Amino acid sequence: MLDPLSENSTNFLLVAKRKTLFDDKSTQIQELIYVIKHDISELNNDISNLQQFVKQQKSSRGKGNKEVDEHSDNVVVLLQSKLANTSMGFKDVLEIRTQVTSLARILG
């Protein structure tokens, strides 16, 4: 589920870290930013839907299957954590991109 997002984030990181504006591929960068933001939003919605599904399953099962409920909750928390980490990494790369672009304009 997070693999395409990770691949896009890695591609974005490589493009964003280029040192000069001459190498700048603004169109490619903007497309990657759009795709990554869209992927993050979609995954967030999917995790939210999963969380609602887990809650519904808990209420329909009652208290009879504590291990299954705990496992389901752990899976949701793990996915939320991975998405949060990926989102923070993306934010960091966007900040690097801004710094590189600003520095290149100052030096250029």
C-alpha positions in Angstrom: 0.0 0.0 0.0 2.8 2.5 0.8 5.3 1.2 -1.8 4.2 3.5 -4.7 4.2 6.4 -2.3 7.7 5.5 -1.1 8.9 5.2 -4.7 7.5 8.6 -5.6 9.0 10.2 -2.5 12.4 8.7 -3.3 12.2 10.1 -6.9 11.1 13.5 -5.6 14.0 13.5 -3.1 16.5 12.8 -5.9 15.1 15.5 -8.1 14.7 18.0 -5.2 18.3 17.7 -4.1 19.8 18.8 -7.4 22.1 21.7 -6.7 21.6 24.0 -9.6 18.6 25.6 -11.3 20.1 24.5 -14.6 19.3 20.9 -13.6 15.9 22.0 -12.3 13.0 20.0 -13.7 10.2 22.1 -12.3 7.5 20.4 -14.3 8.7 16.9 -13.1 8.9 18.2 -9.5 5.4 19.7 -9.6 4.0 16.5 -11.0 5.7 14.4 -8.3 4.5 16.8 -5.6 0.9 16.5 -6.9 1.1 12.7 -7.1 2.6 12.3 -3.7 0.1 14.7 -2.0 -2.7 12.8 -3.8 -1.3 9.4 -2.7 -1.0 10.6 0.9 -4.6 11.9 0.9 -5.9 8.6 -0.6 -4.0 6.5 1.9 -5.2 8.7 4.8 -8.8 8.1 3.5 -8.2 4.4 3.2 -6.8 4.1 6.7 -9.8 6.1 8.0 -12.1 3.7 6.3 -10.2 0.8 7.7 -10.5 2.3 11.2 -14.3 2.6 10.8 -14.5 -1.0 9.5 -12.6 -2.2 12.5 -14.9 -0.3 14.9 -17.9 -1.8 13.1 -16.5 -5.3 13.3 -15.8 -4.8 17.1 -19.3 -3.7 17.8 -20.9 -6.6 15.8 -18.7 -9.2 17.4 -19.1 -7.9 20.9 -16.4 -8.7 23.5 -15.8 -12.3 22.5 -12.6 -11.9 20.5 -10.2 -9.6 22.3 -7.1 -10.8 20.4 -8.6 -10.1 17.0 -9.7 -6.7 18.1 -6.3 -5.9 19.5 -4.6 -7.1 16.4 -6.9 -5.0 14.2 -6.3 -1.9 16.3 -2.5 -2.5 16.1 -2.6 -2.8 12.3 -4.5 0.5 12.0 -2.1 2.2 14.4 0.9 0.8 12.5 -0.5 2.1 9.1 -1.2 5.5 10.6 2.4 5.7 12.0 3.9 4.6 8.7 1.9 7.2 6.8 2.7 9.9 9.3 6.5 9.1 9.0 6.2 9.1 5.2 4.3 12.5 5.3 7.0 14.0 7.6 9.7 12.8 5.2 7.9 14.4 2.3 7.6 17.6 4.2 11.3 17.5 4.9 12.1 17.0 1.3 9.9 19.9 0.3 11.8 22.1 2.8 15.1 20.9 1.3 13.8 21.8 -2.2 12.8 25.3 -1.1 16.3 25.8 0.5 18.1 24.6 -2.6 16.1 26.7 -4.9 16.5 29.8 -2.7 20.3 29.2 -2.4 20.6 28.7 -6.1 18.8 32.0 -6.8 21.0 33.9 -4.4 24.2 32.4 -5.8 23.0 32.4 -9.4 
